[in-house]
Amino acid sequence: MNNKYTSLAVTILLSLTVMAGCSKNEPPQVTTNQTPTATAEAEKGKLPILQSTGKPMASLTLPAFNSKDNKEIGLRPNKGQNLTILTAWSPAWFDDSPAQIEALKEIRKNYPAESLRIICLVYDSPQDTVKKCITEQNITFEIAQGTPQVYEKLPIESIPTYWFLDSDGNTLEIYEALLNAEDLDAKINGLVRDFSQSE
């Protein structure tokens, strides 16, 4: 009898040990407040309304490139343009300026002008050089002309520089380095994801 009860006790102890070991290996339950809707919209080429407490730039106007009637480009987005990319562009002396433009053109394929606005700000480049690049690369983005007055409001320390603006024209982020198409797409989706998580 003693041997029988001893064997039974050992069996029960072994079973409990195995069960305890299994429970330790179970993956933890993770709860997240992420809402995937906004990111899904971005993947389809639509951008949700983004709002930032960053520096307001909606009231800033830039001289349009090669404008004979002093036309200006305002940074206040049109309705539905929930993200604006403003980038400093210098085809005269930045060797990778063609790559900069090609990346923006690739992004345009994913996000139409009704959703994403792209503005190139010409920095320290002769008009003839800029005109040639516009023709050769078939650039259809808005082109603004940099001036000393513009640089006072938009200090440029690196070429290229990117300003990402929200639905109201407020600054979401400033980035100083060349971004390829994948980098830009990741940056856009990151901004959308950060916003969706903060809601």
C-alpha positions, -999 to 999 in steps of 0.1 A, spaced: 0 0 0 28 24 9 45 18 -24 12 24 -42 6 57 -25 42 67 -29 39 61 -67 7 80 -69 22 110 -51 52 110 -74 29 109 -104 9 139 -92 41 159 -84 55 152 -119 22 163 -135 21 195 -116 57 202 -126 50 197 -163 19 219 -161 39 247 -144 66 245 -170 40 248 -198 24 278 -183 57 296 -182 62 291 -219 29 305 -229 32 339 -248 21 369 -228 -12 386 -237 -4 419 -253 -30 447 -254 -25 476 -277 -45 508 -285 -34 509 -321 -61 517 -346 -51 502 -380 -76 522 -400 -54 552 -406 -24 531 -417 -46 511 -440 -58 543 -456 -22 554 -461 -14 521 -478 -43 527 -502 -30 561 -511 -54 580 -489 -41 600 -460 -62 607 -429 -64 641 -413 -32 648 -394 -29 675 -368 2 687 -350 11 712 -324 43 720 -343 54 753 -358 25 768 -379 35 775 -415 1 779 -432 5 816 -433 39 814 -450 39 822 -488 68 814 -512 75 831 -545 66 808 -574 95 799 -596 99 818 -628 67 837 -622 64 869 -643 33 881 -624 48 877 -588 26 846 -582 30 831 -547 26 796 -533 9 794 -500 16 766 -475 -20 764 -464 -31 730 -478 -62 726 -499 -91 706 -484 -82 669 -485 -45 675 -487 -37 660 -453 1 660 -457 25 684 -474 61 676 -482 82 708 -487 117 700 -497 148 723 -504 161 714 -538 194 726 -554 200 711 -588 230 734 -594 253 719 -568 236 689 -551 248 659 -572 220 637 -560 192 661 -569 179 638 -597 175 610 -571 157 634 -548 132 642 -576 128 606 -587 120 595 -551 93 622 -549 79 611 -583 77 575 -570 58 586 -540 34 606 -562 24 573 -578 12 560 -544 -4 593 -531 -23 615 -555 -21 653 -554 -56 655 -538 -41 638 -507 -4 646 -507 10 679 -517 47 682 -528 65 715 -531 102 719 -542 119 750 -529 148 760 -552 179 768 -533 209 787 -548 204 776 -584 203 796 -617 169 797 -634 183 781 -666 196 751 -646 163 747 -629 143 750 -661 165 723 -677 160 699 -648 122 705 -649 121 696 -686 145 667 -685 129 651 -654 93 660 -663 87 676 -629 51 685 -623 53 694 -586 49 730 -574 82 748 -576 89 777 -553 119 801 -555 141 805 -525 150 841 -515 169 856 -485 135 866 -471 123 829 -474 155 816 -457 149 839 -427 117 821 -421 129 787 -433 165 783 -422 182 757 -444 213 740 -430 213 709 -452 204 700 -487 180 684 -490 158 693 -461 122 680 -459 94 697 -439 64 674 -433 33 695 -427 -1 684 -413 -36 691 -426 -35 726 -412 0 735 -424 17 729 -390 51 712 -388 50 675 -381 87 668 -387 118 682 -403 143 658 -418 178 668 -431 192 641 -454 183 625 -488 153 602 -486 147 576 -513 112 564 -522 112 536 -496 124 560 -469 97 586 -478 70 559 -478 82 547 -444 83 582 -431 47 589 -443 34 557 -428 53 564 -396 36 598 -392 2 583 -399 8 554 -375 21 578 -347 -10 599 -352 -34 569 -351 -18 557 -319 -22 590 -302 -59 592 -309 
